[in-house]
């Protein structure tokens, strides 16, 4: 077992050596998603490995390509579905915000104020900033991004 430290949610997480980071995060009931089914072609499980990068598997070619499209990517960005735990001393930052998964998720919220940032499922770009009113134009943008995500899933096999 290896121990990870989580921020800003706080606490430690024990995970099995060789397990995917996303599996450990899901065991803590964190709002981490895998819109692509864990194939590494979306941004919904994007995290930052702030320390201990030598204690995780190197990025796959697909992960590197996906992170290249991500607006919020940094040198220590990883996709939790592609990242395997190999050692201790890992500090994982889980970005705040909610990735939009379905039209229904935000459609029923039109006209209300967003309680947190809503993020694009492919690029990680902020679609609706926390505190802003959710509008129909955001729904239309999500429809376009859903088609983009479906294409990525299909091409990933």
N, C-alpha and C positions, 0 to 999 in steps of 0.2 A: 504494500500500500504506500502511496505517496500522498503528501499533504499539500494542498494549494491554498493560497490566501486570496480572498475575493474582495474587490473594492468596486464601487462605493457601498455595496450591499453589506459588507462586513462578514467576518467569520472565516473559518477554515473549512476545507472540504477534503475528505479522504477519498482517494480514487485508486483503482487498481493500476499497476504498471501496464502500459500498453493500451489502456482504454482511451476512448475518444474524450476529449475535453467536454464536448456537448453532453455526453451521457452523465458526467459528474454534475454539470450545471443543471440538467433536468432533474436530477435526484434531489436538488434543493428547491424544486418548484419555482425556479426563476423563469421569467417570461422570455425564454429563448425559443426560437422557432427554427424549423428547417423546411421552409417553403419548397425547396427543391428536393426534399426527401434525403438530404445528406449527401448530395452529389457534388457539392462545392460550386454550384453555379448561381447562387443568390447571396444576398448579404444578411439574411435574417439571423444568422448565428455569429455575426461579426463580434469579436472581442479584441482587447489589447493585452498582449503578454508583456507586462511592464517590467518584470524581472524574471530571470530563470529561463531565458529563451533557449539556452543550451540543454535544458531539461525537457524539451518537447521535440517532437519529430520535425524535420525540415518541411517547409511548405511544398506541396505538390505543384506540378506545372499548372493544373487546372485552378488550384487555389490562387496561385500567383496571378493568373490571368483575370480571375474574378476580382481579386483585390485591386488590380489595376483599373477597374471600372468604378471602384468605390470612392465616392466623393470625400469620405471621412477617413480614408486609409492613412495610416502612419507606418513608419518602418517596423513597428512591433505589432501591427495588425495581424490577426489570424482568423480563419473560419473555424469555429469550434468543432464543426463536423469533420474537419480534415486533420485536426491537430491531435496527436497522440501523446500521452503523458509518459515520459521516460525517466524522470528524476524528481527531486524535491526542490524547494526554494522558488516555486513559481508564484508570481503575483499576477492575477488576472483581473483586469478592469472590464466590467460589463457596461457598455454604453447605455446611458439613460435614453428612454424613448420606446416607442412601440412601432414595430414594422407593420405596415398595413398588409393584411392578408386577404381581405375580401371586400367587395363593394358594400355588402351588407353591414360590415363592421363599422364603416363610417357613414353610410347612407342614412342610417337612423339617427345620426348625430348632427345632420345638417342644421345649421342655425344655432348650434350650441357652441360654447367656448371649450377648446381643447384643454384637457386636464394635464396633458403631457405632450411631448413632441411625437408626431406621427411620421414615420420614416419610410422612404421608398424601398421596396423589398429587393431591388437589384442594385441600385447605386448607393443606398444609405442616405441619400439626400433628404433633408427635412421637407416634407410635403406640407405639414401643418405645424407651425410653431406652438408651443405651449402658450395658452392665454389668448390665442387668436380664434376667430369664428370659423367654423367649418363650413365651406361653401360647395356649391354644385361643381364649380370648375375643378376643385380638388378631386372630386369623384371621377370626372372625365379624364383627368391625368392618370388616376389609378387604373382605369380601364385600359389605357394604352400600356401601362407598365405590366399589367397582368398578362397581356398578350406577349410582351417581351419575355417575361418569366416563363411562360408556357413554351415558347420557342427554345429557350435555353434548356429546359428540362428535356424536351424531345431530342435535342442535339446531343445531350449528355448520355442518352440511352437509358 
